[in-house]
Amino acid sequence: MEGARSFGAGRAGAAFDPVSFVKQPQTILRILSWIFSIVVFGSIVNEGYINIGSERLHCIFNKNNDACNYGITIGVVAFLASTLFFILDIHFPQISSVKDRKKAILVEIGFSGFWTFMWFVGFCFLANQWQRTSPKELPLNQGADAARAAIAFSFFSIITWAGLTVRATQKYMLGTDMTLFATDHFDGNPTIQPYPTGTGVDATDTYQSPPFTEHLDSSTKSYQVPTY
């Protein structure tokens, strides 16, 4: 099965087409996930903390530093994961082993599905804490745009990572295209000729005389001793 078309990719060794690669829905979703993750953790890092008359910084989300830390963490991990999976997408057609391709697809399905859930939790967490934030306690005009951007792109990330999970699942369901290397052996009608069987008894008409006997002259006279 080495080099066969499997899990949505062509045979190993095929030329890489960057235009077709960029146009793939999976590549588009991957790039969007990468951008959304930057917006989320970048917004929180740059404007997600404010100083209220002291040296201590408070998270814009209801002074709950756990909310900011969670948003930064899932954003950074999503950024790194998107980069690694993007590289894997480029080299995936060059993987000749079907087993290795299957492992890569399963890892992608597991991580993408799990990170979809993490983004959902993050969206709910950030939205809830922002809703509870009181203008009396925090000057919301300082980081309001950053907070809203983090919440909005957390929601968008749910969609993109869910889409990546679906795409990976579809690739897994495609499996391996056996027709590239299978012939008549897999069509259900093997053309195997049965070995001829005999009765175990030789027929009398199949007897053949020993070789060269037909060339002997049966009328040849026997040898006579000469007289002197």
N, C-alpha and C positions, 0 to 999 in steps of 0.2 A: 504493500500500500504506500510505499514511499513515493512522495511527489504527486500523489493523486489529488484531484480536486475535492476538497473537503472543507466543511464548516464555512461555506461562503467565500472561500478563497481559491484561486487557481492553483495549478501545479507549481511546485517549488522550482525556482530558477527562471520564472517568467520575468520579462522586463517590467520595471516599475514605471507606471504612468501617473505622474503627479497631478495632471488635470483631472483624470477620472477619480483619483484618490480624494481630491479636495471636494469633488461634487457628491461624494457618497454621503447619505444622510448621517451615518455614524460619525464621519469626520466633522460634519457641521455641528452636530450635537456635542462632540468632544470639545471643539473650539469654543462654543458658547458656554459650556460648563467651566472651562478654563477662565474665560473672561468674567463670568458671574462670580466665581470664587475670589478673584482679585478685587472686585468691587465690594464684596461683603467684608472681607478681612481688612482691606485697605481703608474703607470708610470708618470702621470701628477703631483701627489703630490711629488714624490721623485725627478724627474728630469725635471719637466715641467716649473720650474721657474729658472731664471738665474740672477746673479748679475753683472751689468756692471759698475764697478768703483764707485758704490754708495751703500748705504744701502737698496735702494729700489729694490725689486725683480720684474722682468719682465717675463711675460708669453712667453714661447718659440714660441707660435703661433702668430707671428707678433706683439709681445708686447701687444696683446689684452687679457687682464685679463678675459674678459667675456668668451672667448673661453675656457680658463682653468677652470673657474668656472662652465661652462656648462658641460664640460666633467666630472669633479669631481662629480657634482650633479647627473647626470643621471647614473653614475657608482655606486655611493653609494646607490641610490634608487633602482637600479636594483639588487644590492647585497642583500639588505634587503628584497625586494619583492621575489627574488628567494628563499631565506631562508624560508620565511613565506609560500609560495606556496609549497615548498618541504615538509614542515611539514603537510600542508593541504592534500597533495597527500597521505601521510602515513595514516592519520586519515580519509580520505574520505570514504573508505569502511565501516567504523564504524558508519557513519551517517545513522541513520535509517529512518529519514524523507525524503521523496522524494522532498518535497518543499525546505528543507534546501540544499539538493544536487543541486537542480536547481539554487538556489541563488548563491551557491559557483561557479558553472560553469559559470553563467552569469558574475560574478565579474571577474573571470579569463579571460574570453573572452574580456571583456571591457578593463581591465588593460593591458593584453598582446598585444592587438591590438594597444592601445594608446602608449605603450612603444616601439613597433616596429617603430611607426612613430617618436617618440622622438629620437631613435637611428639613424634613417635615417637623421633627421635634424642635429644631432650631428656629424655624419660622414661627411655630406656636409659642415658643419660649420668649423670643424677642418681641413678638406682637403683644403678648400678654404683659410683659414688663413695661413696654412703651405705653400701653394703655393705662397702666397704674402710675405712671410718672406724673407727679404733680408740678404744675408751673410754679407753685410757691416754694418748692424745695430746690428745683433746678431751673436755670435759665434756658428754656428749651430752644430759644432762638439761636443758641451757639452751636448745637449739634443736631438740630431737628432734621435737616436735610440728610445728614449722614445716617441717622437712625432709620429714617424712612427708606433710604436707599438699601441699607442692610436688610431690612425686612422684605422689601420688594424683590430683591435679587435672591434672597433665600427662597422665596416662593418660586421664582423662575428656575432656580436650581433643582427644585423638586421635579419640575417638568422635564428638564434636560436629562437628569440622571435616571428618571423613570423611562424616558425614551431610550437611553443607552442600555438599560436592563432589557427592554423589549427587543431591541436589535440584537443583543448578544444571545438572547433566548432563541430568536429566529435562526441565527447562525448555527446554534447548537442543534436545533431541530432539523436543519438541512442534512446534518451528518456528513457521510462520505458518499460521493458519487461512484458507485461500483461499476458503472458502465464504461468508465475510462480504461479499466484494466480487466474487465470480465468479458468472456466471449460466450461460446455455446455452452459452457459448463454451468452457467447460471440462468439459462432460459427455461429450465424446468423440463426440457426434452433432450436429454443427453443422447448423442448418437454413438452409442457404444454397441459394437457388434458382439453378439454372444459367441462364446467359444463353441465350436461344433462338437457335438457329443456323438459317440458311436454306440453300437449295440454290444461291443465287446467280442463279437464273433466275426471272423474274417470270411468274406464270401469266396466261393471257389473260383469265380470268374475273375477275381482280382489277382490270382496267382500269376506271377511272371517267371519266365525261365531264367536261369542264371545267365549272366552276360556272356556274350561271344558264342553261346551254344548254337545260335541260329546260323553261324557261319561255318559250322563243322559239316563235312560231307559224310552223310550217314552211309553212303555206298562205298566208302573207301575200303579197299581190301586189306585184309590183315597182312602183316609182314611175313614173308616166307624166307626160309634160310636157303641161300644159293647152294647148288651142288657143284662140286668140283670133280 
